[in-house]
Amino acid sequence: MRGKKILIVGDDKQVSPSSIGIEERQIIQLRTTFLKGNPYADQMDPGSSLYDLASIVFPGKAIMLREHFRCVEPIIRFSSQFYEQPLVPLRLPTSAERIDPPLVDIFVTDGKRDARGINEAEAQAVLQEIKTIVEDSAFQHRSIGVISLIGDKQAKRIYDLLLKEISAEQFSQHKIMCGNAATFQGQERDIVFL
């Protein structure tokens, strides 16, 4: 806040920080103790980021970068619907890097969450797809990620199923990782189940 110039890079369409383990009254106490008199104190909490705060303090000052280098064009085309201006994909994978098609929809007809918050039909479908991939020599050097948007319990269930059905060698070879969206911040995988 004291700097003459500041550059904050972020994306308000991405995963927000998690505020796990801090009680509301503790946040209020910390805010009262350390941020008294700060006009933006109410916006400062574990669930917001510096990017969020900068958007409030400096409204209308954001510059949208349009070029995207991490994902192939069909994935960027899907993501562009969430931005005011379309993103320009710059990644041109080599023929060895390509996976066609880059996006595959799998509809699990009997999927539903149980009382524990687990969708067993989805977990079994993901397990079967990953078993197929790890047995296919065409994918032997591809890393795999499983992102659960319905919670950590679903990610853990898929992880536990994979541990039973996939060898430790295959697990390591494919760098298999399961978690929620926050777990994958800064991570990349060749094949991602969402």
URKAWO-V251589 format. One record per backbone hydrogen bond with DSSP energy under -0.5 kcal/mol. NH is the residue of the N-H (numbers start at 1). CO is the residue of the C=O. Records with the same first field share a line. If there is no record, write none. Layout:
NH = CO, CO
This chain:
9 = 7
14 = 11
20 = 18
22 = 19
23 = 21
27 = 23
28 = 24
29 = 25
30 = 26
31 = 27
32 = 28
33 = 29
34 = 30
35 = 31
38 = 35
39 = 37
41 = 38
43 = 40
44 = 40, 41
45 = 43
48 = 45
53 = 49
54 = 50
55 = 51
56 = 52, 53
57 = 53
58 = 54
59 = 56
61 = 58
64 = 62
65 = 63
68 = 88
75 = 72
76 = 72
77 = 73
78 = 74
79 = 75
80 = 76
81 = 78
82 = 79
83 = 80
88 = 66
89 = 87
90 = 68
91 = 68, 71
92 = 90
93 = 91
97 = 94
98 = 94
108 = 106
109 = 107
111 = 108
114 = 118
117 = 114
120 = 118
123 = 119
124 = 120
125 = 121
126 = 122
127 = 123
128 = 124
129 = 125
130 = 126
131 = 127
132 = 128
133 = 129
134 = 130
135 = 131
136 = 132, 133
137 = 135
139 = 136
140 = 137
142 = 139
144 = 174
145 = 191
146 = 177
147 = 193
148 = 146, 179
149 = 147
155 = 151
156 = 152
157 = 153
158 = 154
159 = 155
160 = 156
161 = 157
162 = 158
163 = 159
164 = 160
165 = 161
166 = 162
171 = 167
172 = 168
173 = 169
174 = 170
175 = 172
176 = 171
177 = 144
179 = 146
183 = 180
184 = 180, 181
185 = 182
187 = 184
191 = 143
193 = 145
194 = 192
